[in-house]
Amino acid sequence: MSGHSKWHTIKHKKGAADAKRGKIFTRIIKELTVAARAGGGDADANPRLRTIIAEAKSVNMPADNIKRAIQRGTGELPGVSYEEVTYEGYGPGGAALIIEVLTDNRNRTVGEMRHTLTKYGGNLGEANSVAWMFAKKGYIVIEKSKAGEDALLAAALDNGADDLRDDGDSWEVVTPPDAFQQVLDAVKALGIEPDAAEIAMLPQNYVKLEGKPAQQMIKLMDVIEEHDDTKKVWSNADIEEKEIEASLA
């Protein structure tokens, strides 16, 4: 896969800027609330909650914020009730999009997403219109300078990973969803702190974008990711590094 500028690679390049905007805290608080409501407030018995708590700590979210979000989910504190919704559609050049949101008003959010997609050369699709192009996987990204291939490969495969991929500057560990936490724990046991670790919708093929469609796609993804209700965005867009760097300049 080396050489592919996949959207999840682009997101890592943009991560520092996203964190500075503070939006990441808002998203994580919503996710903590939803996870606690669905599976209880005990992280030891709720793997989804445990994963989100780890993400919250990795971005230095205060412990009190984490606790209050969980308590709103369990009903110990009053709070807004969020609903998880997934939208599917297409962006410029026919690249597929999966947009996961946490919303307190489904009708408002779908209208805003439809408007945004249309404005930037895309369109909202029906349920399952593009989901078949993606596979739900555990996904762990590690900068190459942090880990040797042999040790990382052994730890990953011994704990249930599907694959270790070379993506240029980084290693990508891909796992079945139910093996994600075990593989992540094994990676951390090597003294390695991943650059990203999440349950992801990974494309099974890619659509290459260049020129105007590429720039439109980058802008579209930025606008969607900046929406207050957006949780995650996945795309099978393959965009050249020069296009990405130009958009970040």
Phi, psi and omega in degrees: 000356184304135181103342178283129174261068183291158185298325180292336172288318178301319183299325179293324179295328183270353190304318182297319180293321179298317182296323181297330181288347179082354182296330183299325178296316180300314180297314184295321178300317177298316182295321177299316181297314181293317181296319180292323179295321184282322188233008180092164186270002180269109184297329180294331182257001184229090184302323179297315179296319180300318179296318181289323176300318179298320177295318179300317180293327182292337177255016174063036174290132180302144182300325180295323178296317179298313182298315181295320179298318179295318181294328175293325178291322181276352179092002178290335175233149177289152179183172180287144177265118181259148179244137177271127179225142177242129176250149177233150179182195182231145174255191178303144177073008178083011177291138182277151181226137167238124184241117177259130182232160171237112189227151172258005179206092185301318183296318178297313185294316181296323178296318181291322179292318179298316179298315182296315180299316180296318182300325184253026171085021178239190176203150178278135181253179177281166175301137180070014179288331178231351184303330181294344179277354185238158175233135179282120185218155165285142188219119182233127181248130182227125176299135186302328181293346182270345189208139172278146185298314186297313182294319180293317180299315181297314181296319183292308184291324179295339183250014170105008179293153176276323191197154168238121185247145175268116180242045177084262181276350187226160167262140173244121176259125181246131184228160165297150181306321184283351177257358186304308185295320180295317178293318179299317178298322180293321177296314180293331178294340175279359182084020183254129174257112182296154174282334176204146177205118185197163167276120191237160169259101185265131180295146176267348172205167187234151176248118182281129179240140178222160173061223185301314178301323179295314180295321177298319182295317179298317179295316179302313181296322177300313183295317179296314182295332180278350178295137185300332184270350186289132176260302179215151174230134178235143178214155174260022178290136175244110188237135182297149180305320183298325179291320181293313181297322179297323182286335181270348184293000000 
